[in-house]
Amino acid sequence: FSNTTFTLSPEWGGFPDKYRVDLLDPTDPLFLEIGRTFLEVQESYYGTDHIYNTDTFNELDPWTEDPVYLRNASRAVLDSMLGHDPDAVWLMQGWLFESSWWTPSLIEAYLSGVPDDRMIILDLMAEAQPIWNTKGLFGKPFVWCMLHNFGGNQGLAGRFWKLLDPLQARQQGANIIGTGISMEGINTNPAVYTFMNEVTWLDSGVNTRDWILQYARR
């Protein structure tokens, strides 16, 4: 692979440099070949619904702020999918945009490499640190997700009042196409998850205090 383009992964979590690894650059032709081949093998085992999850820069910021590079990098990911499946849609976590590295202009550059109808973004912690209405997702369809829980931590915590935001997003004309739950642990606070799954189907708001009192009586 002497003619292949690699970049060195950035520092992560305070680990020494010896743990940094070489990453195949998305703009290298080998990236397209590996991506296409991977999907061929995956489909041979599992079939396809034409939606493919790939996350490129989660907690690993790109090596350059060049908007042309960012646009080409995202386009390469989609092209690797389209090389296998002409109906491919890229499902991507929006977690990478939580990094302060990603300014609105850099997000726009990265997302501009993919047509709106070829991408769905999971706004992964929208109940606490939403991307869709702060930095922006620039027209891309998104799923409003509640993360709520890291590592299965226990506690009677939950942002009930924020779980009405998907309804407000619809009313504001945002390109929201669904809601999701992206927790890292289960059985931590059943009331939060019950509320989240109930209000998803409402056409209007609900008084959270009244709902909690009714839940406690059930």
C-alpha positions in Angstrom: 0.0 0.0 0.0 2.9 2.3 -0.7 0.7 4.6 -2.8 -2.2 4.7 -0.4 -3.1 7.8 1.6 -3.2 7.3 5.4 -3.6 9.9 8.1 -2.6 9.5 11.8 -5.5 9.4 14.2 -5.6 12.4 16.6 -4.9 12.0 20.3 -7.9 10.6 22.2 -8.7 10.4 25.9 -5.2 11.3 27.0 -3.6 8.1 25.7 0.1 8.2 24.7 1.0 8.7 21.0 2.0 5.1 20.7 -1.7 4.2 20.7 -2.5 6.4 17.8 -3.2 4.5 14.5 -3.0 5.1 10.8 -6.4 5.6 9.2 -7.2 5.0 5.5 -8.2 8.4 4.1 -11.7 8.5 2.8 -10.6 10.2 -0.4 -8.2 7.4 -1.4 -9.5 5.0 -4.1 -8.8 2.0 -1.8 -11.4 3.3 0.6 -14.1 3.0 -2.1 -13.0 -0.6 -2.9 -13.0 -1.7 0.7 -16.3 -0.1 1.4 -18.0 -1.6 -1.6 -16.5 -5.1 -0.9 -17.6 -4.9 2.8 -21.2 -4.2 1.8 -21.2 -7.0 -0.7 -20.2 -9.5 2.0 -22.5 -8.0 4.6 -25.5 -8.3 2.2 -24.6 -11.9 1.4 -25.2 -12.7 5.0 -28.0 -10.4 6.1 -29.7 -8.9 3.0 -30.3 -5.2 2.9 -32.9 -2.5 3.6 -30.7 -0.1 1.7 -29.8 1.9 4.8 -26.2 1.7 5.9 -24.7 3.0 9.1 -21.2 4.5 8.9 -19.5 6.9 11.3 -16.2 8.4 10.2 -15.1 11.0 12.6 -16.7 10.2 16.0 -14.4 11.6 18.6 -11.6 11.7 16.0 -11.5 15.2 14.5 -10.4 15.4 10.8 -6.8 16.5 10.2 -7.8 19.5 8.1 -10.4 22.2 8.1 -10.3 22.5 4.3 -14.0 22.5 3.2 -13.2 20.9 -0.1 -11.6 17.9 1.7 -14.5 17.6 4.1 -17.0 17.6 1.2 -15.0 15.0 -0.7 -14.6 12.9 2.4 -18.3 12.6 3.0 -18.9 12.1 -0.7 -16.5 9.2 -0.7 -18.4 7.4 2.0 -21.6 7.6 0.1 -19.9 6.6 -3.2 -18.6 3.5 -1.5 -22.2 2.6 -0.6 -23.6 3.5 -4.1 -20.9 1.4 -5.7 -22.7 -1.6 -4.2 -26.3 -0.4 -3.9 -27.7 2.4 -6.1 -30.5 2.8 -3.6 -28.2 3.3 -0.6 -29.0 5.8 2.2 -26.3 6.7 4.7 -27.4 6.6 8.4 -24.9 8.6 10.4 -24.7 9.4 14.1 -24.4 13.1 14.7 -22.2 12.5 17.7 -19.1 13.8 15.9 -20.6 17.3 15.7 -20.6 17.5 19.6 -16.9 18.2 19.3 -16.0 21.9 19.5 -13.8 21.3 16.4 -17.0 21.2 14.3 -18.2 24.8 13.6 -21.4 25.4 11.7 -19.4 26.2 8.5 -17.4 23.0 8.8 -20.6 20.9 9.4 -22.1 22.5 6.3 -19.0 21.7 4.2 -19.0 18.1 5.4 -22.7 17.5 4.8 -22.7 19.2 1.4 -21.0 16.2 -0.1 -24.2 14.1 0.3 -27.6 14.9 -1.2 -30.4 15.4 1.4 -32.3 12.3 0.3 -29.2 10.1 0.7 -28.6 10.7 4.4 -30.3 10.3 7.8 -28.6 11.8 10.9 -29.2 10.6 14.4 -29.1 13.7 16.7 -27.8 11.4 19.4 -28.2 13.5 22.6 -30.9 15.9 21.5 -32.5 16.1 24.9 -29.3 17.7 26.4 -27.0 18.9 23.6 -29.0 19.1 20.3 -27.3 19.8 17.1 -30.3 20.4 14.8 -31.2 23.7 16.4 -27.8 24.9 17.6 -25.0 24.2 15.1 -27.5 23.0 12.5 -27.9 20.0 10.2 -28.4 22.1 7.0 -31.5 20.4 5.6 -30.6 16.8 6.3 -33.4 14.6 7.6 -32.7 13.7 11.3 -34.0 11.5 14.1 -34.3 13.3 17.4 -32.7 10.9 20.0 -32.6 10.8 23.7 -29.3 9.4 25.1 -30.1 9.9 28.7 -27.7 7.4 30.1 -24.0 6.7 29.9 -22.7 3.3 30.9 -25.8 2.1 32.7 -25.4 4.7 35.5 -28.3 4.5 37.9 -30.4 7.5 39.1 -33.8 9.1 39.0 -32.7 11.6 36.5 -34.3 12.7 33.2 -35.1 15.9 31.3 -38.8 15.3 31.0 -39.4 18.9 29.8 -37.0 18.4 26.9 -38.8 15.4 25.6 -41.5 17.6 24.1 -38.9 19.2 21.8 -39.6 16.8 18.8 -43.2 18.1 18.7 -41.8 21.7 18.7 -39.3 20.7 16.0 -42.2 19.5 13.8 -44.2 22.6 14.4 -41.1 24.8 13.5 -40.8 22.9 10.1 -37.5 21.1 11.0 -36.7 18.1 8.8 -37.3 15.7 11.7 -38.4 12.2 10.5 -38.6 10.3 13.8 -37.5 9.9 17.4 -35.2 7.4 18.9 -33.6 6.2 22.2 -29.9 5.8 22.2 -29.1 5.0 25.8 -26.0 3.1 26.9 -27.8 1.2 29.6 -31.3 0.0 30.4 -33.6 -0.3 33.4 -32.3 2.9 34.9 -35.5 5.1 35.1 -38.5 3.5 33.5 -40.7 6.7 33.8 -38.4 8.6 31.4 -38.6 6.0 28.7 -42.3 5.5 29.1 -42.8 9.3 28.7 -40.5 9.5 25.7 -42.4 6.7 23.9 -45.8 8.1 24.7 -45.3 11.8 23.8 -43.8 10.7 20.4 -47.3 10.1 19.2 -48.9 13.3 20.5 -50.1 16.1 18.2 -50.0 18.6 21.1 -48.1 19.2 24.3 -48.7 17.6 27.7 -48.3 18.9 31.2 -45.2 17.0 32.4 -46.1 17.4 36.1 -49.6 16.0 35.6 -48.2 13.1 33.6 -45.7 12.2 36.3 -48.4 12.2 39.0 -50.6 10.0 36.8 -47.7 7.6 36.2 -47.0 7.3 39.9 -50.6 6.3 40.4 -50.6 3.5 37.8 
